[in-house]
């Protein structure tokens, strides 16, 4: 696999993540989640696993509205786990930042900036890319010996 060629990173990534956590309600409303008339109960982000697609609204927000809890399936999470369950967004791994964090920032119109990687960060990125390529080559070699 070729190098990612990444020379930039999100400036204040932790701040962006914190801002997005506070947008859980806005995200759920944006994707059409059904809420009770008082706005406190809503469909579980894991409603596809519920027997009745969560027709009886079983989720509530934590007091700060940055996390949810479902009383039917006993699951809980934040905006990132909701995006994973509702839109199949990654909840971890090397694609989590571009495919989940930046995706949600775009959908919710949350601004962010990029900044250049430091020399040390560029070196670590090159090492990560090289190790990933070695791992993929080793995996392919393993698969070839398994089928032989």
DAKACOR-V483051 format. One record per residue. SS is DSSP state (@ for helix, = for strand, . for the rest). PSI is psi as a letter, one per 40 degrees, with the letter a starting at -180 (NA if undefined). D_LAST is the distance of its C-alpha to the last C-alpha in Angstrom with 1 decimal. Layout:
ss | psi | d_last
SS | PSI | D_LAST
SS | PSI | D_LAST
This chain:
ss | psi | d_last
. | h | 23.8
. | i | 27.3
. | i | 30.1
. | d | 32.1
. | e | 35.2
. | h | 37.3
. | e | 40.7
= | i | 42.6
= | i | 42.8
= | h | 44.9
= | h | 48.3
. | f | 49.3
@ | d | 46.1
@ | d | 47.5
@ | d | 50.7
@ | d | 48.8
@ | d | 46.8
@ | d | 50.1
@ | d | 51.7
@ | d | 49.0
@ | d | 49.2
. | e | 52.8
. | e | 51.9
@ | d | 50.2
@ | d | 53.0
@ | d | 53.1
@ | d | 49.4
@ | d | 49.6
@ | d | 52.6
@ | d | 50.9
. | e | 48.0
. | f | 50.4
. | h | 50.3
. | h | 53.2
= | i | 55.8
. | i | 58.8
. | d | 62.2
. | e | 62.9
. | e | 59.5
. | d | 58.5
= | i | 56.0
= | i | 53.1
. | i | 49.9
. | h | 47.0
. | d | 44.3
. | f | 41.9
@ | d | 44.0
@ | d | 41.1
@ | e | 40.2
. | i | 43.8
. | d | 44.9
. | f | 47.6
. | f | 46.2
. | f | 48.7
. | d | 51.7
. | h | 53.8
. | h | 53.4
. | e | 52.0
= | i | 51.4
= | i | 53.9
= | i | 54.0
. | i | 54.5
. | d | 57.9
. | e | 56.7
. | e | 54.7
. | e | 51.7
. | i | 49.7
= | i | 49.6
= | h | 49.4
= | h | 48.7
. | e | 50.7
. | d | 48.7
. | e | 45.2
. | f | 46.4
. | i | 44.1
= | i | 45.6
= | a | 44.6
. | a | 45.8
@ | d | 45.5
@ | d | 41.9
@ | d | 40.7
@ | d | 42.8
@ | d | 41.1
@ | d | 37.7
@ | d | 38.7
@ | d | 40.8
@ | e | 38.9
. | f | 35.4
. | i | 36.0
. | i | 33.9
. | e | 35.7
. | a | 34.0
. | a | 31.5
. | e | 31.7
. | e | 32.8
@ | d | 35.6
@ | d | 38.3
@ | d | 37.9
@ | e | 36.7
@ | d | 39.0
@ | d | 41.8
@ | d | 42.6
@ | d | 42.1
@ | d | 44.6
@ | d | 47.0
@ | d | 47.0
@ | d | 47.5
. | e | 50.3
. | f | 51.8
. | h | 51.6
. | i | 52.0
. | i | 49.9
= | i | 49.7
= | i | 47.1
= | i | 47.7
= | i | 46.1
. | i | 43.6
. | i | 45.1
@ | d | 43.8
@ | d | 42.2
@ | d | 40.6
@ | d | 39.2
@ | d | 37.7
@ | d | 36.1
@ | d | 34.7
@ | d | 33.2
@ | d | 31.7
@ | d | 30.3
@ | d | 28.8
@ | d | 27.2
@ | d | 25.8
@ | d | 24.5
@ | d | 22.7
@ | d | 21.1
@ | d | 20.0
@ | d | 18.5
@ | d | 16.6
@ | d | 15.4
@ | d | 14.4
@ | d | 12.4
@ | d | 10.7
@ | d | 10.1
@ | d | 8.7
@ | d | 6.3
@ | d | 5.1
@ | d | 5.6
@ | e | 3.8
. | NA | 0.0
